[in-house]
Amino acid sequence: MGLFDKLKNKTITFKDYKDNEVIALGNAEMIDVKTLSDVMFKEEMMGPSVAFKLKDKEVYAPCNGTLEVLYPTGHAFAIRMKDNTGILVHIGINTVKLKGKGFTVFAKQGQEVKAGDKIVAVDLKTIKNAGLDDSVILIKTEEGTDPPVFKKKIGEVKAGDIIS
């Protein structure tokens, strides 16, 4: 194993996060949702949103809670936070068309997750080769009793950076 292989396979260590914190779901560039091609996401019709352009293939749980929905295709999942806030993560736009190609799922619907648990790995080249947008959108779909407020900063974030 060479030096670059070790760097490529390095493990990210996450700290323990508070139940009302939301973290960057991967190493990425945080982008303005207004730049997205899909009107539903662009206009935040499902709720306050932030978007990411992943630099790596891993998508981590952005918060503590129950993995309430996990599509078998791996393109989307939803977490119910302890305060009942609903968080949806959608990997790419129109990626349901790929029928799971390019996605590897590491979690199970119904399980308790902690912010930083690996949920899905995605082959970004598969998405791009299909002519689809590979932006990852994080949406607060329902307000709980102590809902997070997203910091909509633009620029580079590391997996685990607090964004609420």
C-alpha positions as CSV (number, residue, x, y, z in Angstrom):
1,M,0.0,0.0,0.0
2,G,1.5,3.3,-1.1
3,L,1.3,6.7,0.6
4,F,-1.6,7.9,-1.7
5,D,-3.6,4.7,-0.9
6,K,-3.3,5.4,2.8
7,L,-4.5,9.0,2.3
8,K,-7.4,7.9,0.1
9,N,-8.6,5.3,2.7
10,K,-8.2,7.5,5.8
11,T,-11.0,7.2,8.3
12,I,-12.8,10.2,9.5
13,T,-13.3,10.4,13.3
14,F,-16.5,12.2,14.4
15,K,-17.1,13.6,17.9
16,D,-20.4,13.2,19.8
17,Y,-22.9,15.8,18.6
18,K,-25.8,17.3,20.5
19,D,-29.2,16.1,19.4
20,N,-30.1,19.5,17.9
21,E,-26.9,19.8,15.8
22,V,-26.7,19.1,12.1
23,I,-23.3,18.4,10.5
24,A,-21.9,18.5,7.0
25,L,-22.7,15.1,5.6
26,G,-19.4,14.7,3.8
27,N,-16.3,16.4,2.6
28,A,-17.8,18.9,0.1
29,E,-18.3,22.3,-1.2
30,M,-21.4,23.8,0.2
31,I,-23.3,25.5,-2.6
32,D,-26.3,27.8,-2.8
33,V,-29.5,25.8,-3.4
34,K,-30.7,28.6,-5.8
35,T,-28.1,27.3,-8.3
36,L,-29.7,23.8,-8.5
37,S,-31.5,22.8,-11.7
38,D,-34.6,21.3,-10.0
39,V,-37.2,23.8,-9.1
40,M,-38.5,21.7,-6.1
41,F,-35.0,21.9,-4.5
42,K,-34.0,25.4,-5.8
43,E,-37.1,27.1,-4.4
44,E,-36.9,25.0,-1.1
45,M,-40.5,23.8,-1.6
46,M,-40.0,20.9,0.8
47,G,-38.4,23.1,3.5
48,P,-35.2,25.0,4.3
49,S,-32.3,23.4,2.5
50,V,-28.6,23.4,2.0
51,A,-26.7,21.7,-0.9
52,F,-23.3,20.1,-1.3
53,K,-21.0,19.0,-4.0
54,L,-19.2,16.0,-2.6
55,K,-15.5,15.6,-2.8
56,D,-15.6,12.0,-1.6
57,K,-18.0,9.1,-2.1
58,E,-19.2,8.8,1.5
59,V,-22.5,10.3,2.8
60,Y,-22.8,10.4,6.5
61,A,-25.8,10.9,8.8
62,P,-26.1,14.6,9.3
63,C,-27.7,14.3,12.7
64,N,-28.7,12.0,15.5
65,G,-32.0,10.2,15.3
66,T,-33.9,7.3,13.7
67,L,-33.3,6.4,10.1
68,E,-37.0,6.6,9.3
69,V,-36.8,6.2,5.5
70,L,-34.0,4.6,3.5
71,Y,-34.7,4.0,-0.2
72,P,-33.3,0.7,-1.3
73,T,-31.7,2.5,-4.3
74,G,-29.6,4.5,-1.8
75,H,-30.5,7.8,-3.5
76,A,-32.3,9.3,-0.5
77,F,-32.9,8.8,3.2
78,A,-34.7,10.6,6.0
79,I,-33.8,10.9,9.7
80,R,-36.3,11.8,12.5
81,M,-34.4,13.8,15.1
82,K,-35.0,13.4,18.8
83,D,-37.2,16.6,18.9
84,N,-39.3,15.3,16.0
85,T,-37.6,17.4,13.3
86,G,-37.6,15.7,9.9
87,I,-34.4,15.7,7.9
88,L,-34.2,14.5,4.3
89,V,-31.0,13.8,2.3
90,H,-31.4,13.5,-1.5
91,I,-28.2,12.4,-3.3
92,G,-28.3,13.9,-6.8
93,I,-31.2,15.1,-8.9
94,N,-33.3,12.5,-10.7
95,T,-31.0,9.8,-9.5
96,V,-33.9,7.5,-8.7
97,K,-33.6,6.8,-12.5
98,L,-30.3,4.9,-11.8
99,K,-32.3,2.3,-9.8
100,G,-29.5,1.9,-7.3
101,K,-26.6,1.8,-9.8
102,G,-23.6,3.6,-8.3
103,F,-25.0,3.5,-4.7
104,T,-23.9,1.3,-1.8
105,V,-26.1,1.3,1.3
106,F,-24.5,0.8,4.7
107,A,-27.5,1.3,7.1
108,K,-30.9,-0.2,7.6
109,Q,-34.2,1.6,7.7
110,G,-35.5,1.9,11.3
111,Q,-32.0,1.9,13.0
112,E,-30.9,4.6,15.4
113,V,-28.0,6.6,13.9
114,K,-25.5,9.1,15.2
115,A,-24.3,12.1,13.3
116,G,-21.3,10.8,11.3
117,D,-22.5,7.2,10.8
118,K,-21.9,6.1,7.2
119,I,-25.2,5.7,5.4
120,V,-24.4,5.5,1.7
121,A,-21.4,5.6,-0.6
122,V,-22.0,7.0,-4.1
123,D,-20.0,6.7,-7.3
124,L,-20.2,10.3,-8.5
125,K,-18.9,9.3,-11.9
126,T,-22.0,7.0,-12.4
127,I,-24.2,10.0,-11.8
128,K,-22.3,12.3,-14.0
129,N,-22.0,9.7,-16.8
130,A,-25.8,9.4,-16.7
131,G,-26.0,13.2,-17.4
132,L,-27.5,13.8,-13.9
133,D,-26.7,16.5,-11.4
134,D,-24.7,15.1,-8.5
135,S,-25.6,17.7,-5.9
136,V,-26.6,16.4,-2.5
137,I,-29.5,18.3,-0.9
138,L,-30.2,18.3,2.9
139,I,-33.7,19.5,3.7
140,K,-35.5,20.2,6.9
141,T,-38.9,18.8,6.0
142,E,-40.6,19.2,9.4
143,E,-40.1,21.4,12.4
144,G,-39.6,19.7,15.8
145,T,-39.6,21.3,19.2
146,D,-36.0,22.5,18.9
147,P,-35.4,22.5,15.2
148,P,-31.9,23.3,13.8
149,V,-31.3,26.5,11.8
150,F,-29.0,25.8,8.8
151,K,-26.0,28.1,8.4
152,K,-26.1,28.7,4.7
153,K,-22.4,29.4,4.2
154,I,-20.9,28.8,0.8
155,G,-17.6,27.1,0.4
156,E,-15.6,24.1,1.5
157,V,-16.8,22.0,4.5
158,K,-15.4,18.9,6.1
159,A,-17.5,15.9,7.1
160,G,-18.6,16.7,10.7
161,D,-18.5,20.5,10.5
162,I,-21.5,21.8,12.4
163,I,-23.9,23.6,10.0
164,S,-26.7,24.4,12.4
